[in-house]
Amino acid sequence: MEFAEVLPEHFMRIARDPHPHILIDRYLMQLAGSGLDAAAFHKEVMSAAGWKHHSLTPFTKYPAEASAVYNRVREALSSCDHTPEALLSYLQAQEDDMR
């Protein structure tokens, strides 16, 4: 599944059509199931992609950082199998490579 690039402006503007990060969030929730498991998976993916803030920190506070994190998730989704395990493994390997 392909997603458009996430831009910092997406966190500051309201639009009729959902911004790419909203579509990515929806997809991650579908991938993990539902309920608390999906929320925990989303938090784990965001952390593995580089989001260093508390889960209640709004993306509007750090829009450039948030767009970079979502774009890492977007890249991972286009480069690996669409299973929770494969996605997390890919993101963790990317994080290790960046160190």
PyMOL commands that set and color helices and strands:
alter all, ss='L'
color gray80, all
select helices_A, chain A and resi 8-11+20-32+35-48+59-61+63-79+84-98
alter helices_A, ss='H'
color red, helices_A
deselect
rebuild
show_as cartoon
